[in-house]
Amino acid sequence: MGQEILPPSGGDDDHIQPVDLKAALEQRYLAYALSTIMHRALPDVRDGLKPVHRRIVYAMNEMGLRPNSAFRKCAKIVGEVMGNYHPHGDQSIYDALARLAQDFSQRYTLVNGQGNFGNIDGDSPAAMRYTESKMTAVSELLLEGIDQDAVDFRDTYDESNSEPVVLPGAFPNLLANGSSGIAVGMATSIPSHNAHELCDAALHLIKHPDATVEKLVEFIPGPDFPTGGIIIDSRDSIIESYRTGRGGFRVRAKWQTEDLGRGGYQIVITEIPFQVQKSRLIEKIAELLIARKLPLLEDIRDESAEDIRVVLVPKTRSVDPTILMESMFKLTELESRFPLNMNVLSMGRIPRVMALNEVLREWLDHRREVLQRRSRFRLAAIDRRLEILSGLLVAYLNIDEVIRIIREEDEPKPVMMARWDLTDNQVEAILNMRLRALRKLEEFEIRKEFDELTKEKGEIEALLSSDDKQWQTVAWEIGEVKKKFAKATEVGRRRTQFADAPETDEEAIQQAMIEKEPITVVISEKGWIRALKGHIADTATLTFKEGDGLKIAFPAQTTDKILIVTTGGKAFTLGGDKLPGGRGHGEPLRIMVDMDNDQAVLTAFVHDPARKQLIVSTAGNGFVVPEAELVANTRKGKQIMNVGLPEETQLLVPVAGDHVAVVGENRKLLVFPLAQVPEMSRGKGVRLQRYKDGGISDVRCFSISDGLVWEDSAGRTFTKNKDELAEWLADRATAGRTVPKGFPRSGKFAG
């Protein structure tokens, strides 16, 4: 069994190697996972771009599609990207390009599109042969210094060209435009932010490198979505999200009421949450309307043109707009949650979840490195130019001798190098000089350029040797970006606002989401439940399965909560609108709630939060429980009375008046003040009446001033006033006296 299994022998066995499948799969899957994480799904923290976006922007730059140049067909750009840098499908490249041009997807677009690039209704862009594009000012900022050795380059996939590993990124693109992607085993989701606020936070971070997230949130209060909307999260929750790099933001549509005169109004929605398709949203609301899930809404109309304008017509003018909108927020995408998961490639290599201050810190460090690299590049260029200028100066001072050597010597180069101690480059520059450059004025210009470059060289060397000067320069660059995207400009103004969700009655909202209709709730002896439409007075017409019969039937509304109490002391809650219809025999309660098999339905009734109930077990223990405590929001229900077999919960009667009358199976009656029964939300209860054997038969709450009333089996009513009850009045937990004459044989107060 432990023997290694080799493939069957063939003609050429030389190159076959047995491989452990588990190891091979692990190795290959890891390679795939890393490739997806690094080269597809996660953005780089420094320029906020994924490889496909970086390649699109770089290719457009190489094609000369600057903001001030002409547009070029997208098909040409996609072909360039695919052929030179990104060996993937043309459609996926075009989708990425189109998204960079959509002002409802990108807070600051990187591509300036001409033609149909899709819309907020979810329509696709036109084919790439019809659309045209070029770079925007943001793309230009991201590429600033790309030709000055600002970043590293690597070979392209076919090694015929080179591409940047990361862009210089003078614009805080990661947070300004956000990003989302799903890799292997990890995902990223970053909302867009306001560039002006990001620059303010970055400038503060330069001055105070240890600034906390709490401090930075003073500058960046939260996301700024392209489609606006209103964020209703608390400041603490926003800070926590930014501090951990994980969380989410609840975004609501922006709405207002429009007065139609005579007390009528309509609601107009002008902004919807980010990444919600308007047409799909309206479709969903229309479906809910048809399904009668929005009883307060009469109609919905889309009156949008360039701007969003969705009109909601309320059922009546008396409908509260806030309650209507709260019910809409609960049921539709008019409120949606945008997740925050700042999972990015740190240093371009390590995927990790970063906090707000860490993301800004890495961007600033990158900007400083770009500054240093550009400065060194410029320094090297100055050194090369100074070398040539000093050579030209020598030539001007000895112009006649230079001309003589060139005219008379076969090899003037080595002669000149030896004569004036010049370098190869200097002599090449002298020999390449034009005759027209021999005029007198040229010498002054060379000296002037030499002095200016020497001064610039000194400044750059001072910059490279001083951290403070470098940070000052980075701050100045950020200040320039801030001016371009200031809140005073149309592109820079904050679009997403902040607000607290209005304080509304949860109960009223729940009611607003259910169509109010009369029903009759019917529960059978064996625990089958159904709701018949309308209020049915005659329950004799109801049919049941063979061997089953009516347990309880009562009128209710679809908006009511139905409370069901079992013999095991548990309470369950069902919505009147959730009950099975009246056709057939309904459904077993056990399917709808987690009722134990050894328990049966004791009673059921419509919930009234203002009411209290007296709950009593077979052993005669009981307590008062407020009905609000009986409501259970889960299938499991709520344990109210602690009873263990053979004991069961036997009675549940509404609390009224100031006294309790208890009758035992031994036909003894006891009357005592209601105040002696404690009020609890759960427990075993206290003894109401003492028995030698047997248990309780019935209980009733009443006002002593009105007297105790009961009916016999013939329907006659008996009343005992306070004086007549004197011999039965005693303290709780005593035995009581034999019932008065005329008391029903059944031992119940109602015959």
Buried (B, 14 or more C-beta within 10 A) or exposed (E): EEEEEEEEEEEEEEEEEEEEEEEEEEEEEEEEBEEBBBEBBBBBBBBBBBBBBBBBBBBBBBBEBBEEEEBBBBBBBBBBBBBBBBEBEBEBBBBBBBBBBBBBBBBBBBBBBBBBBBBBBEEEBBEBEEBBBBBBBBBBBBBBBBEBBBBEEEEBEEEEEEBBBBBBBBBBBBBBBBBBBEBBEBBBBBBBBBBBBBBBBBBBBBEEEEBEBEBBBEBBBBBBBBBBBBBBBEEEBBBBBBBBBBBBBBBBBBBEBEEEEEEEBBBBBBBBBBBBBBBEBBEBBEEBBEEEBBBBBBEBEBEBEEEBEBBBBBEEEEBBBBBBBBBBBBBBBBBBEBBBBBBBBBEBEEBBBBBBBBBBBBBBBBBBBBBBBBBBBBBEEBEEBBBBBBBBBBBBEBEEEBEEBBEEEEEBBEBBBEBBEBEEEBBBBBEEBEEEEBEEEBBEEBEEBBEEBEEEBEEBEEBBEEEEBBBEBBBEBBEEBBEBBBBEEEBBEBBBBBEEBEEBEEEEBBBBBBBEBBBBBBBBBBBBBBBBEEEBEEEEEBEBEEEBEEBBBBBBBBBBBBBBBBBBBBBBBBEBBEBBEBEEBBBBBEEBBEBEEEBBBBBBBBBBEEBBBBBBBBBBBBBBBBBEBBBBEEEEBBEBBBBEEEBBBBBBBEBBBEBBBBBBBBBBBBBBEBEEBEEBEBBBBBBBBBBEEBBBBBBBBBEBEEBBBBBBEEEEEBEBEBEEBEEBBBEBBBEBBEBBEEBBEEBBBEB
